[in-house]
Amino acid sequence: MRERDVIEVTSLSHSTIWRAMKDGRFPRPVLISPGRVGWRESAIIAWQNNPAGWRAKEAA
């Protein structure tokens, strides 16, 4: 998912998303190509199911 899509489905701002990622409270994006990132839809759905309890986990 692109950042604008993540913002739309979560109602979070750009700054809030990046601050939460830094704190480990929001999924990190994956590199799509040099200078371009996106989020896995499954990670955003998992976060939406339990935003207060979501914690970053090691990628499997």
N, C-alpha and C positions, 0 to 999 in steps of 0.2 A: 504494500500500500504506500502511496506517496504521502508526504507530510500533510498536504492539504486534505487528503481523505481521512487521515488519522485525526486531524483537528476537527473535521466535520462530524465524525462518528463519536468522538470522545467529548466534544465541547471544551477541550482544553486549548489554551493558547500555545503558540510556538515556545515562548519562554518557560511556561509551566511544564511542558513536555520535556524540554531539555534539562531543566532543573531536577525534575523527578527522575530522569534517567541517571543523572549524576549521583543522585542519592540512592539509586538502586530500587526505586519505587515504580519504575515504568520500563517496559521492554526496550532494549536497544535496537537500533536499526541494523540492517545488514547492507553490506556494500553491493550495489548493483553494477556500477561501473565507476571509473575514476571520477571523483567529485559528485557522485550520486548515490543516495541511500534510500532505503525503503524499509517498511516494517512487514513482518509476516502477519497475515491476517489472523492466523491461529494464536499468535502471541497477544494481539490486541483483544481478541475475544476472551482469552484467558484472563487478561487484566480487567476487562469489563465485567466478568463474572464475579470478581472479588478484588476491587481496586484497593481497599484498605489492607487486605491480607496478602496481596501479591508481592513477591520478592524475586529479585533476579536469581536465576538458576544457571548453572553451567549448561552450555549447549550440549546436547547429546550427539 
